Amino acid sequence: MRFRHPDGTLVHLAYCTNVHSAEDLDGVLAQLTRYAVPVGRRLGVARLGLGLWLSHAAVTELTADPGAVARTRRELDARGLEVVTLNAFPYQGFHAGAVKKSVYRPDWSEQARLDHTLDCARLLTALLPADAARGSVSTLPLGWREAWSADRADRAARHLDRLAQGLEMIAADTGRTVRVGFEPEPGCLIENTEQAVRLLAAVDPRWLGVCLDCCHTAVGFEDGATACARLAAGGLPVVKAQLSCALTVDDPQDPAARAALWEFAEPRFLHQTRESLNGRLLAVDDLPDALGGALPGVGPWRIHFHTPLHADPKPPLRSTRSGLPAMLDALVGGPSPRTDHLEVETYTWSVLPSATGPGPGVGPGDDDLIDGIAGELAWARDTLTRLGLKDESAR
């Protein structure tokens, strides 16, 4: 979906396909026919934007066969789909039975992460619409914080230098610019925008910057406008932003709230939990740990569980949706946008509990998932138009 900012900038809105489980190219294309095409029809748009997630196996398949890349571009065009951004954070197996911390491997100390990201960037240049100003690729925030040695930090720094050099070479070869955004996430080496400014101070901002995930920012109790201003002051561009909401509860000691939270304590994804207490931020790595007593439960909790943009969970739980319009205003509502790539990223539809979805691990039916994705995009579209952007997506 496309929007025109008052300053003339074309702003792209997509939904991230990491909500779908396909790991090879044929599976990806089948999922797009099954879900993305109906989403576009329900929204009445001429072109639906995708934040495409491709597993390492699918990327390898495409890079080995230029014919497969051309086929993919034709298939996207035929379906009324366009791609300006790739999500290269999950490497593989994102819908395995238990993902948890494995999603952070390989990390940026490993050659495999550099190779995969550059392959994604080069692939994206062949998929970009002709009138797109640039492409973007999101990636993990260096790695998980534990066991991060000085040697691994040195290797990561070298890989980031080579990443910027590789992106510059891709631009010279193809005439298309692709930037990579590191996505701060609770529990990782870069948890928040303050750490992003400090740990990414040496990167080349022409090619590298931040992918700002609104759920992650909310979990860290960061104010959206302050976060954006901090990145700007640190010289880090917002390469893309992911529109997402976190789960929150005001009184974690309330028995009804605890019972409801246990329904979100599912085994596939990591649900980092933060408690705000007297100006301090208390942290645990997963929701079951918090519920088991690792957090005192005196202050409010925010949980890394992506909840739908357009629908709140059942009380006494809430989402951070009320703060999302202000974050969008900080991102694209000023005299000029801080980013031109927006991506709805609710990958958790298959594990939402019965109060919000079909039940843990069950996954919504096709119509439910299509309705859900379309509902989120419609919410984002309405919010962007209220901020003064012109919708250019209608058929």
Secondary structure, DSSP 4 states (H G I P E B T S, - for coil): -EEE-TTS-EEEEEEEGGGS---SHHHHHHHIIIIIHHHHHHHTBSSEEEEEE--HHHHHHHHT-HHHHHHHHHHHHHTTEEEEEEE-S--S-TTSS--GGGGG-S-TTSHHHHHHHHHHHHHHHHHS-TT-S-EEEEE-SSSBSTT--HHHHHHHHHHHHHHHHHHHHHHHHHS--EEEEE---TTBS--SHHHHHHHTTTS-TTTEEEEEEHHHHHHTT--HHHHHHHHHHTT--EEEEEE-EEEEES-TT-HHHHHHHHTT--SSS---EEEEETTEEEEESSHHHIIIIIS--SS-EEEEEEE-TT-PPSTT-EESGGGHHHHHHHHHSSSS-S-SEEEE--TTGGG--TTTSS-TTT---HHHHHHHHHHHHHHHHHHHHHTTPEE--B-
